[in-house]
Amino acid sequence: MTKVLRIAFFLLIVRPVLLIVLGMNVRGREHLPRRGPAIVVANHNSHLDTLTLLALFPLRDLPRLRPVAAADYFLQNKWLAWFARNIIGILPLDRGAMKKNPLADMEAALDKGEILILFPEGSRGQPERRAEFKRGVAFLAKARPATPVYPVFMHGLGKALPKGSFILVPFNCDVIAGAPFHYTGSTEAFMETLESRMTALAAKGHFQPWE
């Protein structure tokens, strides 16, 4: 039953909203992973970010897509927790826990051939403004260096549903996916590569500054 509800949610609600209301334009779809293990890395400005990334994949792939999300936010009550786990399929990250290996659950998911969705900025930032990427994604890539990392840049979602808002505004949205790369050399080199890939993807859109 849960599987049916999940497919129905994305087929009947998420995709129509993205395509009709927001007019989502996708470039580089061919770069998205067709199988796991894989790490999809994207910028983060809106609650729509996760739904948008999940909607880019075929419905049959939903069970193996695992957005990494903050447990203290998405598991704060039983109804949101049920929705986050069963419909969105999150992999909860306990940001306050003192674990020997805080990446253990993510590494286990990759070992099972799943596709992780990560937002290295952490919390959602200001609309259409990139924040500094945290290094956790580099440590994960280092732990599984054979796993490809797929950069994705999103634009417009921060205006369509910004942080703190529950009213959807029909801004056109763009998603630009880039070719994958792997961890090599050092965490510093990885972060530099990730930043440069994201900057290059953003430049492809020729986006005008928001007023």
N, C-alpha and C positions, 0 to 999 in steps of 0.2 A: 504493500500500500504506500509506504514512504517513497519508494522508487517512482511510483506513478505520480504522486503529488509533486515530487521534485521536477520531473519532466514536464508536467503540466504547468508548473509555475514559470519555468523558463520559456516554454513554447507559447503559452497564452498570455503571459504578462510581461516578462522581461524583454523578450525579443520585439514584440510590438511597440513597447515604449521606446526602446532604443532606435528602432528603424523608422517609426512613424512620427513619434513626438519629438525625438532628438535628432533624427536624420543622421544617424551614425555613419561615418565614412571610414572604411577600413583599408589601410594600405599595408602591403607586406604580409598578408595572411599566410602566404606560402612558407613563411619563415617559422610559423608556430609549430611546436613539437607535435608529431603525430603519435608518439608513444613515449612512455617514461622509461627510466627516470629522467626528469628534466626539472629545471628551475626557471620559472618565468618571473622576471623582475620588472616592476613598473613604478612610475611616480604615483603619488597619492594625494588627491585633493577632495575626494567625495566618497560617500557610502556607495555610490554607483560604480566606483572603480572595480570592486570585486565582481559585481553582477555582470558588468560589461566584459571583463576578461573571461568569465565562465561562459558567457553567451557566444564567444568567438569560436568555441569548440563544438563539434557535433554532440548532439544530445546523448549519444551512446557513451561518450567519454566522461560524462559527469561523475560517475563513481570513482574515477581515478584522479580527479582534480581536487587538490587540497589547498585552499587559501589559508595561509598562516595568519591567525588573528588573535588579538589580545583576549585572554580568558577573563580578565577582570571586567571587561566591557560586555562581551557577548554572552557570558555565562552568569550575568548578574541576577537574572530571574529565570524561572523554569520555562516560561513560554519562549522567551528570546533564545535561551539555551537550546531548546528543542528545535527551533527554526534554524539556528546557526549550525547545529550539528547535522540535522537530517535533510534540510533543504539546501543550505549553502554548502555544507560539507566541510566546515572549517577544521583546521588542525589547531586547537587552542594552545596559545603560548602564555605561560604564567610568567609575567615580567618581573614579579617580585620574589619568585621562588629561588632558593639557594640550592642549585643542583650541581652535582659534580660535572655533568655535561648538559648544559641547557639546550644543546642542539640535538640531543638524543632522539627525540620524537621525530624531528625532521629527517635525520639520517635514516631512521627506521622506515619512514615513508618512502624515501628514495630507494632504499634497498628492496622495497616491495614493488618498485616500478611505477610509483605514483608521480604525478606532476605537481610540484609545489608552486604556489603563487605567493610572491613576497613583495612587500613594500618597504624598502630599506630606509625610507624617511621616517618610518615609525608611525606616529599619529598623522592624521590628515592636516595638511598645511593650509595656508591662505590660497584662495582661488587662483589657479594658474600660476603659482609661484613655487618653484622647486626649492626644497630644503636640502640640507646636507645629508648624504646617504650615510647610514651607520654601517659599521664594518662587519656586523654579524653575518651578512650574506657572503662576505669573503671567507670567513672562517668555515662556513658550511661548504662552500665550493672547494676549499682546501681539503676538507675532510673527505669529500667525494670528487676528486679531480677529474674523473672520467665523465662526470655528469655535465651535459651542456647547459649553458646559461643563456636564456633568451631575453634580450632587452625589449621592452615595450613602452612607448611614450604615448600618453593620453592627454588630450586637450579639449576643454569645453565642459567637462563634467564638474569641475570645481565651480563653474557658474550655474550649471543646471541644478545642482543640489549641493551647495557649499556646506561646510562644517557648521553645525548648529541649526541648520534649516531642515524643515520637513515639507517644504513646498517646492514641487518640481517646476522649474522654469525651462521653457523650450528653447535652449541654446543648441545650435548645431555642434556636434561632437566629432572628434577625429581620434583614430587609433592607428599608430604606426608601429609595426613590428619589425625588428631587425634580425639579422643573421646571428646565429648562436656563437658563443665563444667559450673557452675553457679556462680553468685556473692554471696559471703558469707563473713561475718565478716567485712572487711574494704577494702578501695581502695588499701592500701599497700599489703594486703594479696592477693587481686585479681591480682595485677601486678606481685607479686612473683610467683603466680601460672601460669600466662601466660608465664612469662619468662622461668620457669622450663619446661613447656609443650613444648615450642618452642625448647629449648635446647635438650630435649629428642627426639623430632621428627628429628632434625638435626642429632643427633647421630645415628639414625636408618639407615641413608643413608651411613654411613662410608665414607664420602666424603673426598678426598684428597685435601689439600690446593692448591689453584690456584697459579701458578707461574707468 
